[in-house]
Amino acid sequence: MDCLREVCLAAQEQKGFKTRPLLQALAHADLAKILLRMTHELEIISLAQYQLLGTELVEITSMLGGWLRFARTQ
């Protein structure tokens, strides 16, 4: 939820001010990856669920990273 909030803030910011919320969104996404890994290791979720959600999180962080690189060139 925090990651989504930061993405919304970044979308509303003017050029030159998007970096901070994007970095925070990436930090939240990284935390989500850690929590996902922990839930799998504790056998709270299945391997299939872990793989599905992990794939989505990798895509999200990739997109955020691309947006951050673009924002830094503006």
Rosetta blueprint (number, residue, H / E / L):
1 M L
2 D H
3 C H
4 L H
5 R H
6 E H
7 V H
8 C H
9 L H
10 A H
11 A H
12 Q H
13 E L
14 Q L
15 K L
16 G L
17 F L
18 K L
19 T H
20 R H
21 P H
22 L H
23 L H
24 Q H
25 A H
26 L H
27 A H
28 H H
29 A H
30 D H
31 L H
32 A H
33 K H
34 I H
35 L H
36 L H
37 R H
38 M H
39 T H
40 H H
41 E H
42 L L
43 E L
44 I L
45 I L
46 S L
47 L H
48 A H
49 Q H
50 Y H
51 Q H
52 L H
53 L H
54 G H
55 T H
56 E H
57 L H
58 V H
59 E H
60 I H
61 T H
62 S H
63 M H
64 L H
65 G H
66 G H
67 W H
68 L H
69 R H
70 F H
71 A H
72 R H
73 T H
74 Q L
